[in-house]
């Protein structure tokens, strides 16, 4: 039987397909040069590169984590995302509260842009926000249903440096990103904290993500093959939890492998 939360899940759902590849950081320049013939730097950053930090929420028994590990076809994640270094985050800094969900192979994302203090009030203390746009109000309602209904709490923080490229008019829905210096922690769960954070990926490696609305262009498939990129299934949230989790949680992961 459909629930109110299920109905809200269809609102502002931007359908995308995502593919992830593991590459060496020493390959990035060559791959980027190849892609430059078809893609352009992300116009939202001065040099196409920026920091991304996210605070993820989960249940006390890590429901979202285990749904990913077990390959559940329909799953969600809730996070607060900040574009920039933690040291630049203040109460009035605009961040994004995002619900990212997976339905089979399709990725959907709904989000609102609010001040950091408002994001914490919404996700930590379940305080509703006055949003002028109807779509934004629906996202707030969905967040409240998730955090209240599932007793969500801060679970992990991830951070990385991202270089982004986007398609021209003929490939307007295409986005390719290079993520390096992946870090994560499951303690001191404040997005503005500047405490040292452990690497969750070999610093010599990077993750290339392809995001596309319908299908991957043939020329991009050829580029991937030419550079011998390895298709992988990886969740930055899950990797962060596993990389710095207590031994008991690592053991459960190995038992299910």
NORJOMO-V975046 format. One record per pair of residues at least 4 apart in sequence whose ideal C-beta (glycine too) atoms are under 8 Angstrom apart, sorted by sequence separation. I is the first residue (numbers start at 0). J is the second residue. D is the distance in Angstrom with one decimal. If there is no record, write none. Layout:
BEGIN
I_J_D ; I_J_D
END
This chain:
BEGIN
1_5_4.6 ; 2_6_7.3 ; 3_7_6.4 ; 4_8_6.5 ; 5_9_7.8 ; 6_10_7.9 ; 8_12_7.0 ; 22_26_4.7 ; 23_27_7.9 ; 26_30_5.5 ; 27_31_5.9 ; 28_32_6.4 ; 29_33_6.7 ; 30_34_6.3 ; 31_35_6.3 ; 34_38_4.7 ; 35_39_7.9 ; 40_44_7.6 ; 44_48_6.3 ; 57_61_5.3 ; 58_62_4.1 ; 61_65_5.8 ; 62_66_6.3 ; 63_67_6.8 ; 64_68_6.4 ; 65_69_5.8 ; 67_71_7.4 ; 81_85_7.5 ; 83_87_4.5 ; 84_88_7.8 ; 88_92_5.1 ; 101_105_7.2 ; 113_117_4.1 ; 114_118_7.1 ; 115_119_6.6 ; 116_120_6.4 ; 117_121_6.3 ; 118_122_6.2 ; 119_123_5.0 ; 120_124_5.4 ; 121_125_7.3 ; 131_135_7.3 ; 132_136_7.0 ; 133_137_6.6 ; 134_138_6.8 ; 135_139_6.5 ; 136_140_6.5 ; 137_141_6.5 ; 138_142_6.5 ; 139_143_6.4 ; 140_144_6.5 ; 141_145_6.5 ; 142_146_6.2 ; 143_147_5.7 ; 144_148_5.3 ; 145_149_5.8 ; 146_150_7.7 ; 166_170_3.0 ; 167_171_7.3 ; 184_188_7.8 ; 198_202_5.9 ; 200_204_5.6 ; 211_215_5.5 ; 215_219_5.4 ; 216_220_7.2 ; 217_221_6.5 ; 218_222_6.6 ; 219_223_6.5 ; 220_224_6.5 ; 221_225_6.1 ; 222_226_6.5 ; 224_228_7.9 ; 233_237_7.8 ; 234_238_6.2 ; 235_239_6.2 ; 236_240_6.6 ; 237_241_6.1 ; 238_242_5.8 ; 239_243_6.7 ; 240_244_5.1 ; 244_248_4.0 ; 245_249_7.5 ; 246_250_6.2 ; 247_251_6.8 ; 248_252_6.6 ; 249_253_6.6 ; 250_254_6.4 ; 251_255_6.5 ; 252_256_6.6 ; 1_6_6.4 ; 22_27_7.0 ; 44_49_4.5 ; 57_62_6.4 ; 58_63_7.2 ; 60_65_7.8 ; 66_71_4.0 ; 83_88_6.9 ; 87_92_7.0 ; 101_106_5.7 ; 102_107_6.5 ; 113_118_5.3 ; 119_124_7.5 ; 121_126_6.1 ; 130_135_3.8 ; 146_151_4.4 ; 166_171_5.6 ; 187_192_5.1 ; 211_216_7.8 ; 215_220_5.7 ; 223_228_4.8 ; 233_238_6.1 ; 244_249_5.9 ; 40_46_7.4 ; 41_47_5.3 ; 43_49_8.0 ; 57_63_4.7 ; 88_94_7.6 ; 100_106_7.5 ; 101_107_7.6 ; 120_126_4.1 ; 121_127_7.3 ; 130_136_4.6 ; 145_151_6.0 ; 166_172_6.8 ; 200_206_7.2 ; 209_215_6.0 ; 40_47_3.5 ; 57_64_6.0 ; 67_74_6.4 ; 81_88_5.5 ; 99_106_6.9 ; 100_107_5.1 ; 121_128_5.8 ; 166_173_3.5 ; 187_194_5.0 ; 241_248_7.3 ; 22_30_6.8 ; 55_63_7.7 ; 66_74_4.2 ; 99_107_7.4 ; 100_108_7.6 ; 113_121_7.4 ; 120_128_7.5 ; 130_138_7.9 ; 165_173_6.9 ; 166_174_7.2 ; 240_248_7.0 ; 241_249_6.3 ; 83_92_7.7 ; 99_108_4.9 ; 130_139_5.7 ; 165_174_5.2 ; 98_108_7.1 ; 164_174_7.3 ; 165_175_7.8 ; 184_194_7.5 ; 209_219_6.7 ; 63_74_6.7 ; 81_92_7.0 ; 97_108_6.0 ; 98_109_4.9 ; 117_128_5.7 ; 128_139_5.2 ; 163_174_6.7 ; 164_175_4.9 ; 241_252_5.8 ; 63_75_6.8 ; 97_109_7.1 ; 98_110_7.2 ; 127_139_6.0 ; 163_175_7.4 ; 164_176_7.5 ; 184_196_4.8 ; 63_76_5.4 ; 81_94_4.8 ; 97_110_4.0 ; 127_140_7.9 ; 163_176_4.7 ; 183_196_6.5 ; 184_197_6.3 ; 63_77_7.9 ; 80_94_6.3 ; 81_95_7.9 ; 96_110_6.3 ; 162_176_6.8 ; 163_177_7.8 ; 182_196_4.0 ; 183_197_6.5 ; 209_223_8.0 ; 79_94_5.5 ; 80_95_4.6 ; 95_110_4.7 ; 96_111_5.3 ; 113_128_6.4 ; 161_176_5.4 ; 162_177_4.3 ; 182_197_6.3 ; 79_95_7.2 ; 95_111_7.0 ; 127_143_6.2 ; 161_177_7.0 ; 182_198_5.8 ; 183_199_4.4 ; 79_96_5.6 ; 80_97_5.7 ; 95_112_5.6 ; 96_113_6.3 ; 111_128_7.9 ; 161_178_5.3 ; 162_179_7.6 ; 181_198_6.7 ; 182_199_6.3 ; 78_96_7.8 ; 79_97_7.6 ; 94_112_7.5 ; 95_113_8.0 ; 121_139_6.6 ; 125_143_6.0 ; 160_178_7.1 ; 161_179_8.0 ; 180_198_7.5 ; 181_199_5.0 ; 77_96_7.7 ; 78_97_5.4 ; 93_112_5.4 ; 94_113_6.8 ; 111_130_6.7 ; 159_178_4.6 ; 160_179_5.0 ; 181_200_4.1 ; 56_76_8.0 ; 77_97_7.4 ; 93_113_7.0 ; 94_114_7.5 ; 122_142_6.7 ; 159_179_6.5 ; 160_180_5.0 ; 55_76_6.4 ; 56_77_4.4 ; 77_98_5.7 ; 78_99_7.1 ; 93_114_6.4 ; 94_115_5.0 ; 121_142_5.8 ; 125_146_5.7 ; 159_180_5.8 ; 207_228_6.4 ; 55_77_7.2 ; 56_78_6.8 ; 76_98_7.4 ; 92_114_6.9 ; 93_115_7.7 ; 96_118_5.0 ; 121_143_7.3 ; 125_147_5.5 ; 158_180_7.9 ; 159_181_4.6 ; 180_202_6.4 ; 55_78_4.8 ; 75_98_6.0 ; 76_99_4.9 ; 91_114_5.2 ; 92_115_4.9 ; 95_118_8.0 ; 158_181_7.7 ; 159_182_6.8 ; 179_202_7.9 ; 54_78_6.1 ; 75_99_7.0 ; 76_100_7.3 ; 90_114_6.6 ; 91_115_7.1 ; 94_118_5.2 ; 111_135_4.9 ; 122_146_5.8 ; 157_181_7.1 ; 158_182_4.7 ; 53_78_4.7 ; 54_79_4.6 ; 75_100_4.3 ; 90_115_5.7 ; 91_116_7.3 ; 96_121_6.2 ; 121_146_7.7 ; 157_182_6.9 ; 158_183_7.3 ; 181_206_7.2 ; 206_231_7.7 ; 53_79_6.9 ; 54_80_8.0 ; 74_100_6.6 ; 75_101_7.9 ; 89_115_6.9 ; 90_116_4.3 ; 96_122_6.6 ; 157_183_4.7 ; 179_205_4.7 ; 53_80_4.7 ; 73_100_7.3 ; 74_101_5.3 ; 88_115_6.0 ; 111_138_4.9 ; 156_183_6.5 ; 178_205_6.2 ; 206_233_6.7 ; 52_80_7.3 ; 53_81_7.5 ; 73_101_7.0 ; 110_138_6.8 ; 111_139_6.6 ; 155_183_6.0 ; 156_184_5.4 ; 177_205_5.4 ; 178_206_4.6 ; 51_80_6.8 ; 52_81_4.8 ; 72_101_7.7 ; 73_102_5.5 ; 109_138_5.1 ; 122_151_7.3 ; 155_184_6.9 ; 156_185_7.9 ; 177_206_7.6 ; 178_207_7.9 ; 51_81_7.7 ; 72_102_7.1 ; 73_103_7.8 ; 80_110_7.9 ; 123_153_7.5 ; 155_185_5.0 ; 177_207_5.6 ; 178_208_6.9 ; 51_82_6.0 ; 52_83_7.6 ; 72_103_5.3 ; 154_185_6.9 ; 176_207_7.2 ; 50_82_7.1 ; 52_84_7.6 ; 109_141_7.0 ; 156_188_6.0 ; 175_207_6.8 ; 176_208_4.8 ; 49_82_5.8 ; 50_83_5.7 ; 52_85_5.9 ; 155_188_7.3 ; 175_208_7.1 ; 49_83_7.0 ; 50_84_5.2 ; 81_115_7.4 ; 154_188_7.4 ; 156_190_6.6 ; 175_209_5.6 ; 176_210_7.5 ; 153_188_3.8 ; 174_209_7.7 ; 175_210_7.6 ; 52_88_7.9 ; 79_115_7.8 ; 156_192_8.0 ; 173_209_7.6 ; 174_210_4.4 ; 199_235_7.5 ; 173_210_7.4 ; 174_211_7.6 ; 158_196_6.1 ; 173_211_5.3 ; 200_238_7.1 ; 79_118_4.8 ; 172_211_6.0 ; 173_212_7.9 ; 199_238_4.8 ; 79_119_7.5 ; 98_138_7.0 ; 156_196_7.1 ; 172_212_3.5 ; 199_239_5.3 ; 172_213_7.1 ; 96_138_7.5 ; 157_199_7.4 ; 79_122_6.3 ; 98_141_6.1 ; 173_216_6.9 ; 199_242_4.0 ; 98_142_6.7 ; 175_219_7.7 ; 198_242_7.8 ; 199_243_7.5 ; 77_122_7.0 ; 197_242_6.3 ; 96_142_6.1 ; 170_216_6.2 ; 173_219_7.5 ; 197_243_5.4 ; 98_145_7.1 ; 183_235_7.3 ; 181_235_6.6 ; 185_239_7.1 ; 183_238_6.8 ; 184_239_7.1 ; 185_240_6.2 ; 183_239_2.7 ; 178_235_7.9 ; 181_238_7.4 ; 182_239_8.0 ; 183_240_7.6 ; 186_243_7.7 ; 185_243_5.2 ; 183_242_5.7 ; 184_243_5.5 ; 185_244_6.1 ; 183_243_6.1 ; 77_142_6.7 ; 56_122_6.1 ; 8_75_7.9 ; 77_145_5.6 ; 77_146_7.1 ; 75_145_7.1 ; 85_158_7.7 ; 77_151_6.1 ; 115_190_7.4 ; 115_191_7.4 ; 159_235_7.3 ; 157_235_4.7 ; 157_236_6.4 ; 155_236_6.0 ; 154_236_7.8 ; 157_239_4.7 ; 156_239_7.2 ; 155_239_4.6 ; 155_240_5.2 ; 154_240_7.1 ; 62_149_6.7 ; 12_100_8.0 ; 16_104_6.3 ; 155_243_8.0 ; 16_105_6.6 ; 17_106_5.1 ; 56_145_7.9 ; 15_105_7.3 ; 16_106_6.9 ; 56_146_6.8 ; 64_154_7.6 ; 14_105_5.2 ; 15_106_5.0 ; 58_149_5.2 ; 59_150_6.8 ; 63_154_7.8 ; 8_100_6.6 ; 14_106_7.4 ; 15_107_7.5 ; 58_150_6.2 ; 14_107_5.8 ; 15_108_7.6 ; 58_151_6.2 ; 59_152_6.6 ; 61_154_7.0 ; 13_107_6.1 ; 57_151_6.4 ; 58_152_7.6 ; 12_107_4.2 ; 13_108_5.5 ; 56_151_4.2 ; 57_152_7.1 ; 12_108_7.8 ; 13_109_7.7 ; 56_152_6.4 ; 94_190_7.6 ; 12_109_6.5 ; 56_153_6.1 ; 57_154_3.7 ; 11_109_4.4 ; 55_153_7.6 ; 56_154_5.9 ; 57_155_7.6 ; 8_107_7.9 ; 10_109_6.7 ; 54_153_5.9 ; 55_154_5.1 ; 55_155_4.9 ; 54_155_7.9 ; 55_156_7.3 ; 54_156_5.4 ; 55_157_7.1 ; 88_190_6.1 ; 89_191_7.7 ; 53_156_6.9 ; 88_191_4.1 ; 52_156_6.8 ; 53_157_5.2 ; 106_210_7.9 ; 52_157_7.2 ; 53_158_7.5 ; 85_190_6.5 ; 86_191_7.9 ; 52_158_4.4 ; 85_191_5.4 ; 51_158_6.8 ; 85_192_6.1 ; 86_193_5.4 ; 50_158_6.7 ; 51_159_5.8 ; 85_193_5.1 ; 50_159_7.5 ; 51_160_7.8 ; 81_190_5.7 ; 50_160_5.8 ; 51_161_5.1 ; 49_160_7.5 ; 50_161_7.4 ; 79_190_6.1 ; 48_160_6.4 ; 49_161_5.9 ; 48_161_6.8 ; 48_162_4.7 ; 49_163_7.8 ; 47_162_5.6 ; 48_163_7.8 ; 47_163_6.1 ; 47_164_6.9 ; 44_163_7.1 ; 43_163_7.9 ; 41_163_3.7 ; 11_134_5.2 ; 40_163_7.4 ; 41_164_6.5 ; 42_165_7.5 ; 10_134_6.5 ; 40_164_6.0 ; 41_165_5.7 ; 39_164_6.5 ; 40_165_7.9 ; 11_137_7.2 ; 38_164_4.0 ; 39_165_6.1 ; 10_137_4.8 ; 11_138_6.4 ; 38_165_6.3 ; 39_166_7.8 ; 51_178_7.8 ; 10_138_7.3 ; 38_166_5.8 ; 39_167_6.4 ; 35_164_7.7 ; 37_166_7.2 ; 38_167_7.4 ; 7_137_5.8 ; 34_164_5.7 ; 37_167_7.3 ; 10_141_7.5 ; 31_162_7.3 ; 38_170_7.5 ; 7_140_6.3 ; 8_141_7.1 ; 31_164_7.2 ; 37_170_6.8 ; 7_141_4.4 ; 54_188_6.5 ; 27_162_7.2 ; 38_173_7.1 ; 54_189_7.9 ; 54_190_4.5 ; 4_141_6.7 ; 7_144_7.2 ; 38_175_6.2 ; 53_190_7.9 ; 52_190_6.0 ; 4_144_4.9 ; 3_144_7.2 ; 4_145_7.6 ; 34_175_6.2 ; 4_148_7.4 ; 31_177_7.3 ; 30_177_7.7 ; 27_177_5.3 ; 27_179_7.6 ; 22_177_7.9 ; 24_179_5.8 ; 15_172_7.8 ; 78_236_7.7 ; 76_236_6.3 ; 67_234_5.2 ; 67_236_7.6 ; 68_237_6.7 ; 67_237_5.2 ; 64_236_7.2 ; 63_236_7.5 ; 64_237_5.7 ; 64_240_5.5 ; 30_207_7.1 ; 24_202_7.6 ; 25_203_7.6 ; 27_205_6.0 ; 24_203_5.8 ; 26_205_7.8 ; 37_216_7.8 ; 61_240_7.0 ; 23_203_6.2 ; 24_204_6.6 ; 23_204_6.1 ; 24_205_5.0 ; 37_218_6.3 ; 55_236_4.9 ; 22_204_7.1 ; 23_205_7.1 ; 37_219_7.5 ; 53_235_7.7 ; 21_204_6.0 ; 22_205_5.4 ; 53_236_7.9 ; 21_205_7.7 ; 22_206_7.7 ; 55_239_7.7 ; 68_252_6.6 ; 21_206_6.4 ; 22_207_5.4 ; 34_219_7.8 ; 20_206_7.2 ; 21_207_7.8 ; 69_255_7.2 ; 19_206_5.7 ; 20_207_4.4 ; 61_248_7.5 ; 68_255_6.1 ; 19_207_7.1 ; 20_208_7.8 ; 34_222_6.6 ; 19_208_5.2 ; 20_209_7.5 ; 33_222_5.2 ; 18_208_7.1 ; 19_209_7.8 ; 17_208_6.1 ; 18_209_4.4 ; 17_209_7.0 ; 30_222_7.1 ; 33_225_7.4 ; 17_210_5.3 ; 33_226_7.5 ; 16_210_7.3 ; 15_210_5.2 ; 16_211_5.4 ; 15_211_6.7 ; 16_212_7.6 ; 30_226_5.4 ; 15_212_6.0 ; 16_213_7.6 ; 18_215_6.7 ; 29_226_7.0 ; 14_212_7.0 ; 16_214_7.6 ; 30_228_7.8 ; 16_215_7.6 ; 26_226_6.0 ; 26_228_7.9 ; 20_223_6.4 ; 22_226_7.0 ; 22_228_5.2 ; 21_228_7.2 ; 22_229_7.6 ; 20_228_4.0 ; 21_229_4.7 ; 20_229_6.1 ; 20_230_5.8 ; 21_231_4.8 ; 19_230_7.3 ; 20_231_6.6 ; 18_230_6.6 ; 19_231_5.5 ; 21_233_7.8 ; 19_232_7.1 ; 19_233_5.8
END
